[in-house]
Amino acid sequence: EISLQLLVIIISFTAMVKAVRAEGQPKRPMSAYFLWMNEEGRAMVKQKNPDAPITEVAKKCGEEWRGLDDASKKKYEKMQVQAKEKFDKDYKEWLENGGEEALKQAKKETQAKKDKKSA
């Protein structure tokens, strides 16, 4: 039980670098900002600035998100918490049902590709 929790913590920290994904591994949930951006932010910014390149749209979305009132943000923060809870549950189930071995295998394959590239 404790080693499983430690493994989850270690994997969470290593996920900052491009994480190795094993087959069937649950995806990490989106942040509240990305949930908002996908649902309404990007479309709203594109509507106001139809000819803006993607970099400009991303900057404007950031500005809009920072200017959003707390009540509006709460909706997406709640959605993010629910998604995180679901992910944690799914990830734990996946690890218990052979995910740990699949992850080790995927890491070996990724390392082999890197070694082959550098050789």
C-alpha positions in Angstrom: 0.0 0.0 0.0 2.7 2.5 1.0 5.0 1.5 -1.9 2.1 2.0 -4.3 1.6 5.5 -2.9 5.3 6.2 -3.2 5.3 5.0 -6.8 2.4 7.3 -7.6 4.3 10.3 -6.0 7.5 9.4 -7.8 5.7 9.1 -11.1 3.9 12.4 -10.5 7.3 14.2 -10.1 8.8 12.6 -13.1 5.8 13.6 -15.2 7.2 17.1 -15.4 9.6 15.8 -18.0 8.0 14.3 -21.1 6.4 11.3 -19.5 6.6 7.8 -20.9 3.0 6.6 -21.5 2.2 2.9 -21.4 -0.7 1.5 -23.3 -4.0 2.0 -21.4 -2.4 4.4 -19.0 -5.0 7.1 -17.9 -4.2 10.7 -19.1 -3.5 13.4 -16.5 -6.5 15.7 -16.2 -6.5 19.2 -17.6 -6.1 22.3 -15.4 -9.0 24.6 -14.7 -7.4 27.1 -17.2 -7.3 24.5 -20.0 -10.9 23.4 -19.2 -12.0 27.0 -19.5 -10.0 27.6 -22.6 -11.4 24.6 -24.4 -15.0 25.3 -23.4 -15.3 29.0 -24.0 -12.0 31.0 -23.8 -10.4 30.1 -27.1 -13.6 30.6 -29.1 -14.3 34.0 -27.4 -10.8 35.3 -28.1 -10.9 34.0 -31.7 -14.2 35.8 -32.2 -12.8 39.1 -31.0 -9.5 38.6 -32.9 -10.3 36.4 -36.0 -7.0 37.0 -37.7 -4.8 36.5 -34.7 -2.1 33.8 -34.8 -2.2 31.0 -32.3 0.5 32.6 -30.2 -1.6 35.8 -29.9 -4.7 33.8 -29.1 -2.8 32.0 -26.3 -1.6 35.3 -24.8 -5.1 36.8 -25.0 -6.6 33.7 -23.3 -4.1 34.1 -20.5 -5.1 37.7 -20.0 -8.9 36.8 -20.1 -8.3 34.0 -17.6 -6.5 36.3 -15.2 -9.3 38.9 -15.5 -12.1 36.4 -15.0 -14.1 36.8 -11.8 -13.7 34.2 -9.0 -17.2 32.8 -9.5 -16.5 31.9 -13.1 -13.2 30.4 -12.2 -14.8 28.3 -9.4 -16.8 26.4 -12.0 -13.7 25.2 -13.8 -11.7 24.6 -10.6 -14.5 22.3 -9.4 -14.5 20.5 -12.7 -10.7 20.1 -12.4 -10.9 18.7 -8.9 -13.5 16.1 -10.1 -11.3 15.2 -13.0 -8.3 14.8 -10.7 -10.2 12.6 -8.3 -11.3 10.4 -11.3 -7.8 10.3 -12.6 -6.4 9.3 -9.2 -8.9 6.5 -8.9 -8.4 5.3 -12.5 -4.6 5.5 -12.2 -4.6 3.4 -9.0 -6.8 0.8 -10.6 -4.6 0.7 -13.7 -1.4 0.3 -11.5 -3.1 -2.6 -9.6 -4.2 -4.3 -12.8 -0.8 -4.6 -14.4 0.0 -1.0 -15.1 3.2 -1.0 -13.2 4.6 -3.7 -15.5 3.3 -1.9 -18.6 5.0 1.3 -17.4 8.3 -0.4 -16.8 8.1 -2.0 -20.3 7.3 1.3 -21.9 10.2 3.0 -20.1 12.6 0.2 -21.4 11.3 0.6 -24.9 11.7 4.4 -24.8 15.3 4.1 -23.4 16.1 1.6 -26.1 15.0 4.1 -28.7 17.1 6.8 -27.1 20.1 4.6 -27.0 19.6 3.6 -30.6 19.3 7.3 -31.7 22.5 8.3 -29.9 24.5 5.4 -31.2 
